[in-house]
Amino acid sequence: MAVFQFGFGISELNAFEPRFTCKAAECFNLSDTGFGWVTTMFTIGGAASSIACGSISKYAQINRKDWLQISAALSLAGSVLLSTTSSLLLLSTARLVQGFGAGIGVVQVPVYLQEISPPSISGEVGISNQLAVVTGIFCAQAIGTWAMAYSLPWPTVPLASFLIATSQLVVGWFWAYESPGWLDGEGARIAARSGYPSASRIRERLWGHDAYEVVDRFSEDMPPERNANTDWYSDPNFRKGMRIVAMTQIAQQFSGVNAILYYSTGVLSKVMPDIASYIGLLITIVNGLLTFPPIALISESRLGRKTLMVGSATGMGGFCGILAVSLWTASPWGSALAIMCVIACFSMGLGPVPFVILPEVLPSEYVSIGSSMGLGINWIGNILVAGSFPVLRNVLGKYDGHTGALVFGLFACSNLWFAAWIARNYHYVQ
């Protein structure tokens, strides 16, 4: 539910963009820049909480379960404020608070899933993280499209976020287990003092006796991890791996996908105003369905990681170019088809694969700090794209008729450059 809120927040405002920026009495009367600012505050909040919660966990010793409850409480508070205000300042504040909650979820949920899952199915369970994100994106777009079609009030959309956050709080309070990984590691001293159930007891409850015995015997033979607190910045293997992490995370954000997920309704309303929100809904369906094929294709015995990323970036570059031409020439169906193809290419490679390769290209003892840095780069790129797209669209508008065509032309060049860089620099190592 926590990462569902992340996906929901990405697409929450998209279908309602005309209501936010129009001048009628029932509208919010925001400028394009103001709407972009409200949109960007979600990513600013997410970036801040994602980067900060690691340090806070270390010094305040907050466990995984409590972090997820904090995430739900912030999402709930943000949705209530978002549904009850119309001023730019309070809308921005509400989105910032929602971002705080989503950022915590993005950091904590993948780790929590890994730590509560039996190793034999941890990969399959981990996929639910990405599925929750795309489901959140789809639900936000679907509810917004439905609300706009039937002239329902804006609070209809944040109400869904409120209900999910409330459900998360209830489930977390009454039924969720603490992470056995946290109890074994950084929370061991707290657990001993506070009477938590032991990590072994939780694993046995979750996994069953036989699965727990196998893993317990295996873990006894594992070598201790090296201390990675002081010398990561001087390790040449870390620097080499971190360069791959940084460039693939930047490639993901500067591919143009978030400009589409945040602003597709506004972009397409220039060429097909009557059905732009429905195309936005179809985009989220494509994004969700094509999350599944990379699961089967990522093996090096099939297409492999490099082929998926290079093919994805190349395809996105080509289709962003087609989208730019279609917007310039006011071709409605050409624009819609190109946008869906951009999303399809993203879902097949640049969407999931950068997170798969992250622990593979870094030395094992530096995966935690490398993951934190990679996530920070990802959020900062998200902020830059979300905030700069409306500004660039306006600045370049005098040259392309305010269609956004030139911005997608820039995305086309960016994707092709990253495709060439990945092809030249990334090599899979078993």
C-alpha positions as CSV (number, residue, x, y, z in Angstrom):
1,M,0.0,0.0,0.0
2,A,2.9,2.4,0.7
3,V,4.4,2.1,-2.8
4,F,0.8,2.2,-4.2
5,Q,0.7,5.8,-2.8
6,F,3.9,6.6,-4.7
7,G,2.4,5.5,-8.0
8,F,-0.9,7.2,-7.1
9,G,0.9,10.5,-6.4
10,I,2.7,10.4,-9.7
11,S,-0.5,10.4,-11.7
12,E,-2.9,12.0,-9.2
13,L,-3.2,15.4,-10.8
14,N,-2.8,14.4,-14.5
15,A,-6.5,13.9,-15.5
16,F,-7.5,17.0,-13.5
17,E,-5.0,19.3,-15.1
18,P,-7.7,21.2,-17.1
19,R,-9.6,21.8,-13.9
20,F,-6.5,23.2,-12.2
21,T,-5.5,25.6,-14.9
22,C,-8.8,26.9,-16.4
23,K,-10.3,30.2,-15.5
24,A,-14.0,29.2,-14.8
25,A,-15.6,29.6,-11.4
26,E,-15.2,25.9,-10.5
27,C,-11.5,25.8,-11.4
28,F,-8.4,26.4,-9.3
29,N,-7.1,29.1,-11.7
30,L,-3.5,28.0,-11.5
31,S,-0.9,29.0,-14.2
32,D,1.0,26.3,-16.0
33,T,4.0,27.1,-13.8
34,G,1.9,26.9,-10.7
35,F,0.5,23.6,-11.7
36,G,4.1,22.4,-12.4
37,W,5.1,23.6,-8.9
38,V,2.3,21.7,-7.2
39,T,3.3,18.6,-9.2
40,T,6.9,18.9,-8.3
41,M,6.3,19.3,-4.6
42,F,5.5,15.6,-4.4
43,T,8.9,14.6,-5.8
44,I,10.6,17.1,-3.5
45,G,9.0,15.6,-0.5
46,G,9.8,12.1,-1.7
47,A,13.4,12.9,-2.3
48,A,13.8,14.5,1.1
49,S,12.3,11.7,3.1
50,S,14.0,9.0,1.0
51,I,17.4,10.5,1.7
52,A,16.7,11.4,5.3
53,C,15.0,8.2,6.6
54,G,18.2,6.2,6.5
55,S,20.0,8.5,8.9
56,I,16.9,8.9,11.0
57,S,16.6,5.2,11.3
58,K,20.2,4.9,12.5
59,Y,19.9,7.5,15.2
60,A,16.2,7.2,16.3
61,Q,16.2,3.4,15.8
62,I,12.8,3.3,14.1
63,N,11.8,-0.1,12.9
64,R,10.5,-1.0,9.5
65,K,6.9,-1.5,10.6
66,D,6.8,1.9,12.3
67,W,8.3,3.5,9.3
68,L,5.5,2.1,7.1
69,Q,2.9,3.4,9.7
70,I,4.5,6.8,9.5
71,S,4.3,6.6,5.7
72,A,0.6,5.8,5.9
73,A,-0.1,8.7,8.4
74,L,1.7,11.2,6.2
75,S,-0.2,10.0,3.1
76,L,-3.5,10.3,5.0
77,A,-2.7,13.8,6.2
78,G,-1.6,14.9,2.8
79,S,-4.8,13.6,1.1
80,V,-7.0,15.3,3.6
81,L,-5.3,18.7,3.1
82,L,-5.3,18.2,-0.7
83,S,-9.0,17.6,-0.8
84,T,-10.0,20.6,1.4
85,T,-8.0,23.5,-0.1
86,S,-7.6,25.4,-3.4
87,S,-4.7,27.8,-2.7
88,L,-1.4,27.3,-4.4
89,L,0.5,27.3,-1.1
90,L,-1.7,24.7,0.6
91,L,-2.0,22.5,-2.5
92,S,1.8,22.5,-2.6
93,T,2.1,21.8,1.1
94,A,-0.4,18.9,0.8
95,R,1.7,17.4,-2.1
96,L,4.9,17.9,-0.1
97,V,3.4,15.9,2.8
98,Q,2.2,13.2,0.4
99,G,5.7,13.0,-1.0
100,F,7.2,12.6,2.5
101,G,5.0,9.5,2.9
102,A,5.7,8.1,-0.5
103,G,9.4,8.6,-0.2
104,I,9.5,6.6,3.0
105,G,7.5,3.8,1.4
106,V,9.8,3.6,-1.7
107,V,12.8,3.1,0.6
108,Q,11.3,0.8,3.2
109,V,9.0,-1.5,1.2
110,P,11.6,-3.3,-1.0
111,V,13.8,-4.0,2.0
112,Y,10.8,-5.1,4.1
113,L,9.6,-7.5,1.3
114,Q,13.0,-9.0,0.9
115,E,13.4,-9.5,4.7
116,I,10.0,-11.2,5.3
117,S,10.2,-13.4,2.1
118,P,11.6,-16.9,1.9
119,P,14.7,-16.7,-0.3
120,S,13.2,-19.2,-2.8
121,I,10.4,-16.8,-3.7
122,S,11.9,-13.4,-2.8
123,G,12.2,-12.4,-6.5
124,E,8.5,-13.1,-7.2
125,V,7.5,-11.3,-4.0
126,G,9.8,-8.4,-4.9
127,I,7.9,-7.9,-8.2
128,S,4.9,-6.9,-6.2
129,N,6.7,-3.7,-5.4
130,Q,6.7,-2.6,-9.1
131,L,3.2,-3.9,-9.6
132,A,1.9,-1.8,-6.7
133,V,3.5,1.3,-8.3
134,V,1.9,0.8,-11.7
135,T,-1.4,-0.1,-10.1
136,G,-1.3,3.2,-8.2
137,I,-0.6,5.1,-11.4
138,F,-3.5,3.3,-13.1
139,C,-6.0,3.9,-10.3
140,A,-5.2,7.6,-10.0
141,Q,-5.6,8.1,-13.8
142,A,-8.8,6.0,-13.8
143,I,-10.5,7.8,-10.9
144,G,-9.5,11.2,-12.3
145,T,-10.8,10.3,-15.8
146,W,-14.1,9.1,-14.3
147,A,-14.4,12.1,-12.1
148,M,-13.8,14.5,-15.0
149,A,-16.2,12.6,-17.3
150,Y,-19.0,12.9,-14.8
151,S,-18.1,16.4,-13.5
152,L,-17.4,15.1,-10.0
153,P,-15.6,17.3,-7.5
154,W,-11.8,17.2,-7.1
155,P,-11.9,15.6,-3.6
156,T,-13.0,12.3,-5.3
157,V,-9.4,11.7,-6.3
158,P,-7.6,12.2,-3.0
159,L,-10.4,10.3,-1.2
160,A,-9.0,7.1,-2.8
161,S,-5.5,7.9,-1.3
162,F,-7.2,8.6,2.1
163,L,-8.9,5.2,2.0
164,I,-5.7,3.3,1.1
165,A,-3.7,5.1,3.8
166,T,-6.4,4.3,6.4
167,S,-6.4,0.6,5.4
168,Q,-2.6,0.5,5.7
169,L,-2.7,1.9,9.2
170,V,-5.3,-0.7,10.3
171,V,-3.5,-3.6,8.7
172,G,-0.2,-2.4,10.1
173,W,-1.5,-2.0,13.6
174,F,-3.3,-5.3,13.9
175,W,-1.7,-7.8,11.5
176,A,1.7,-6.8,10.2
177,Y,4.8,-8.5,11.5
178,E,8.1,-6.7,12.2
179,S,10.9,-7.4,9.8
180,P,13.0,-10.3,11.0
181,G,15.9,-8.8,9.1
182,W,15.7,-5.6,11.2
183,L,15.3,-7.6,14.4
184,D,18.5,-9.6,13.5
185,G,20.5,-6.5,12.5
186,E,20.2,-2.9,13.6
187,G,17.2,-3.5,15.8
188,A,18.7,-6.4,17.8
189,R,19.5,-4.4,21.0
190,I,16.0,-2.7,20.9
191,A,14.3,-6.1,20.4
192,A,16.1,-7.6,23.3
193,R,15.0,-4.7,25.6
194,S,11.5,-4.3,24.4
195,G,10.2,-7.9,24.2
196,Y,9.7,-8.2,20.4
197,P,9.1,-11.7,19.1
198,S,12.4,-13.2,18.0
199,A,13.4,-13.0,14.3
200,S,13.5,-16.8,14.1
201,R,10.0,-17.1,15.5
202,I,8.7,-14.6,12.9
203,R,10.4,-16.4,10.1
204,E,9.0,-19.7,11.2
205,R,5.5,-18.2,11.3
206,L,5.8,-16.6,7.9
207,W,7.8,-19.3,6.0
208,G,6.8,-22.5,7.7
209,H,9.1,-24.8,9.8
210,D,10.8,-26.6,6.9
211,A,11.7,-23.5,4.9
212,Y,13.0,-21.8,8.0
213,E,15.3,-24.7,8.9
214,V,16.8,-24.8,5.4
215,V,17.6,-21.0,5.5
216,D,18.8,-21.2,9.0
217,R,21.4,-23.9,8.2
218,F,22.5,-22.0,5.1
219,S,23.0,-18.7,7.0
220,E,25.3,-20.3,9.5
221,D,27.8,-20.9,6.7
222,M,27.7,-17.4,5.3
223,P,30.9,-15.4,5.8
224,P,30.7,-12.1,7.7
225,E,30.2,-8.9,5.7
226,R,33.1,-6.5,5.4
227,N,32.8,-3.1,7.2
228,A,31.9,-0.6,4.5
229,N,31.6,2.5,6.6
230,T,34.8,4.4,5.7
231,D,36.5,3.4,2.5
232,W,33.7,3.1,-0.1
233,Y,34.7,6.4,-1.8
234,S,38.2,5.3,-2.5
235,D,37.3,1.8,-3.9
236,P,37.8,1.8,-7.7
237,N,35.3,-1.0,-8.1
238,F,32.7,1.1,-6.3
239,R,33.3,4.1,-8.4
240,K,33.1,2.1,-11.6
241,G,29.8,0.5,-10.5
242,M,28.4,3.8,-9.2
243,R,29.0,5.4,-12.6
244,I,26.7,2.7,-14.1
245,V,24.1,3.2,-11.4
246,A,24.1,7.0,-11.8
247,M,23.9,7.0,-15.6
248,T,21.1,4.4,-15.7
249,Q,19.1,6.2,-13.1
250,I,19.6,9.5,-15.0
251,A,18.6,7.8,-18.2
252,Q,15.4,6.5,-16.6
253,Q,14.4,10.0,-15.5
254,F,15.5,11.9,-18.6
255,S,13.7,9.5,-20.9
256,G,10.6,11.6,-20.9
257,V,8.4,9.0,-19.2
258,N,7.5,11.1,-16.2
259,A,6.7,14.1,-18.4
260,I,4.1,11.8,-20.0
261,L,2.8,10.4,-16.7
262,Y,2.5,13.8,-15.1
263,Y,1.4,15.9,-18.0
264,S,0.0,13.6,-20.8
265,T,-3.6,15.1,-20.5
266,G,-2.2,18.6,-20.9
267,V,0.0,17.6,-23.8
268,L,-2.7,15.7,-25.7
269,S,-5.4,18.2,-25.0
270,K,-3.8,20.5,-27.6
271,V,-4.5,17.9,-30.4
272,M,-7.4,15.8,-29.1
273,P,-9.1,17.7,-26.3
274,D,-12.2,15.5,-26.0
275,I,-10.5,12.2,-25.2
276,A,-7.1,13.2,-23.9
277,S,-7.8,11.9,-20.4
278,Y,-9.0,8.6,-21.8
279,I,-5.7,8.2,-23.7
280,G,-3.9,9.0,-20.4
281,L,-5.8,6.1,-18.8
282,L,-4.8,3.8,-21.7
283,I,-1.2,4.8,-21.2
284,T,-1.3,3.6,-17.6
285,I,-2.9,0.2,-18.7
286,V,0.0,-0.3,-21.2
287,N,2.5,0.6,-18.5
288,G,1.0,-2.0,-16.2
289,L,0.7,-4.9,-18.7
290,L,4.2,-4.5,-20.1
291,T,5.7,-4.7,-16.6
292,F,5.5,-8.5,-16.9
293,P,7.5,-9.5,-20.1
294,P,10.9,-8.3,-18.7
295,I,10.5,-10.9,-15.9
296,A,10.9,-13.6,-18.6
297,L,13.3,-11.8,-20.9
298,I,15.9,-10.4,-18.4
299,S,17.9,-13.7,-18.2
300,E,21.2,-13.5,-20.1
301,S,20.2,-16.7,-21.8
302,R,17.4,-14.7,-23.5
303,L,17.6,-11.0,-24.2
304,G,19.5,-10.0,-21.1
305,R,19.9,-6.7,-19.3
306,K,22.0,-4.7,-21.8
307,T,19.8,-5.6,-24.7
308,L,16.6,-4.7,-22.8
309,M,18.1,-1.3,-21.7
310,V,19.6,-0.4,-25.1
311,G,16.5,-1.5,-27.0
312,S,14.3,0.4,-24.6
313,A,16.3,3.6,-24.8
314,T,16.6,3.4,-28.6
315,G,12.9,2.7,-29.0
316,M,12.0,5.6,-26.7
317,G,14.3,7.9,-28.7
318,G,12.6,7.0,-32.0
319,F,9.1,7.3,-30.6
320,C,9.8,10.5,-28.8
321,G,10.9,11.9,-32.2
322,I,7.7,10.6,-33.8
323,L,5.7,12.2,-31.0
324,A,7.5,15.5,-31.5
325,V,6.6,15.5,-35.2
326,S,3.0,14.4,-34.5
327,L,2.5,17.2,-32.0
328,W,4.1,19.8,-34.4
329,T,1.7,18.7,-37.2
330,A,-1.3,18.4,-34.9
331,S,-1.8,14.7,-35.7
332,P,-4.0,13.4,-32.8
333,W,-3.8,9.7,-33.4
334,G,-0.1,9.8,-34.3
335,S,0.5,11.6,-31.0
336,A,-1.5,9.1,-29.0
337,L,0.1,6.1,-30.6
338,A,3.6,7.5,-30.2
339,I,3.0,8.2,-26.5
340,M,1.8,4.7,-25.9
341,C,4.8,3.3,-27.7
342,V,7.1,5.4,-25.6
343,I,5.5,4.0,-22.4
344,A,5.7,0.5,-23.9
345,C,9.4,0.8,-24.6
346,F,10.0,2.2,-21.1
347,S,8.2,-0.6,-19.4
348,M,10.3,-3.2,-21.2
349,G,13.7,-1.9,-20.2
350,L,14.5,1.5,-18.7
351,G,11.7,1.1,-16.2
352,P,12.6,-2.1,-14.3
353,V,16.2,-3.0,-15.3
354,P,18.1,-0.1,-13.7
355,F,16.9,-1.4,-10.3
356,V,17.8,-5.0,-11.1
357,I,21.4,-4.2,-12.0
358,L,22.0,-1.8,-9.1
359,P,23.2,-4.5,-6.7
360,E,25.0,-6.4,-9.4
361,V,27.4,-3.7,-10.5
362,L,28.4,-2.6,-7.0
363,P,30.7,-4.5,-4.6
364,S,28.4,-6.4,-2.2
365,E,29.7,-4.6,0.9
366,Y,28.7,-1.2,-0.7
367,V,25.2,-2.1,-2.0
368,S,23.4,-0.2,0.8
369,I,25.2,3.1,0.4
370,G,25.2,2.8,-3.4
371,S,21.4,2.1,-3.4
372,S,20.9,5.2,-1.3
373,M,22.9,7.3,-3.6
374,G,21.2,5.9,-6.7
375,L,17.8,6.5,-5.2
376,G,18.8,10.1,-4.4
377,I,19.9,10.6,-8.1
378,N,16.6,9.2,-9.3
379,W,14.5,11.5,-7.1
380,I,16.5,14.6,-8.1
381,G,16.1,13.7,-11.8
382,N,12.4,13.2,-11.2
383,I,12.2,16.7,-9.6
384,L,14.1,18.3,-12.5
385,V,11.8,16.8,-15.1
386,A,8.6,17.4,-13.2
387,G,9.4,21.0,-12.5
388,S,11.1,22.0,-15.8
389,F,8.7,20.4,-18.3
390,P,6.0,23.1,-18.0
391,V,8.6,25.9,-18.1
392,L,10.4,24.4,-21.1
393,R,7.0,23.9,-22.9
394,N,6.2,27.6,-22.4
395,V,9.7,28.9,-23.2
396,L,9.9,26.9,-26.5
397,G,6.2,27.4,-27.2
398,K,6.8,30.4,-29.5
399,Y,8.7,28.0,-31.8
400,D,6.4,25.0,-31.8
401,G,3.0,26.5,-31.2
402,H,2.9,25.6,-27.5
403,T,2.5,21.9,-28.4
404,G,5.5,20.6,-26.4
405,A,7.0,19.2,-29.6
406,L,10.4,20.6,-29.1
407,V,10.6,19.3,-25.5
408,F,10.0,15.8,-26.8
409,G,12.6,16.3,-29.5
410,L,15.1,16.9,-26.7
411,F,13.9,13.7,-25.0
412,A,14.5,11.9,-28.2
413,C,18.1,13.0,-28.4
414,S,18.6,12.2,-24.7
415,N,17.3,8.7,-25.1
416,L,19.5,8.0,-28.1
417,W,22.6,9.3,-26.4
418,F,21.9,7.1,-23.3
419,A,21.3,4.1,-25.5
420,A,24.8,4.6,-27.0
421,W,26.4,5.1,-23.6
422,I,24.9,2.0,-22.1
423,A,25.8,-0.1,-25.1
424,R,29.4,1.1,-24.8
425,N,29.9,1.0,-21.0
426,Y,27.6,-1.6,-19.4
427,H,28.7,-5.3,-19.3
428,Y,26.9,-8.0,-17.4
429,V,29.1,-9.8,-14.9
430,Q,27.9,-13.1,-13.3
